[in-house]
Amino acid sequence: ALVGALALGEGAALPRDLRDAFDATGASHLLAVSGLHLGLVAGLVFMLISGLLSRSERLLLRWDVPGVSALASIPCIWGYALVTGASMPTVRAAVMATCVLGARALGRKPDIPSALGLAAIVLLVARPAALFEASFQLSFAAVVGVVLGTPPLMASFKVHGVKKWALGLLAASIAASLATAPIVAWHFHRAAPLGPVANLALV
């Protein structure tokens, strides 16, 4: 039941006490397919396709293998988004991932703020009332928090390798938690002060 919830967002079969534990630690977002899940899928699909294509010397010489891999990954992430129910956070992530992968395929540097803005336009054109829904607000607030908050938090530390990676995850978790905490409190009357630490471990 837990694997189904984490991979496909099918959390109905989870025991109530387990769902309550995820809620209490501020990690309930893991039980609903969102940008984190789609990002992991996009990364894995890209690496798999790139790895397969790179086994051919002919393809390496004739094609831009990373660019082709990025382009081939786009239908896969939209397939995953549809299979898991195409929730608002998932569609937001799919639009952003399409922008990032499309930029890579064209040999251009992706622009995250532009991708986030396009995702907001797409979702609000499809359903303007979504602006007032918790899922829309939390999804975009989390991304804004990570993009704007992680670099300042990381700037104070001079670390490299695995330490930098682990610290980056913690900084992103803290930034996302701070950005979404007021929205969670407003909609659900709940706060999870240990959320960043719990999320770091669970993610």
Helices and strands as residue ranges (DSSP letters): H 2-8, H 16-24, G 28-31, H 35-53, H 57-62, H 65-83, H 88-105, H 112-126, G 128-132, H 134-155, H 161-188, H 195-202
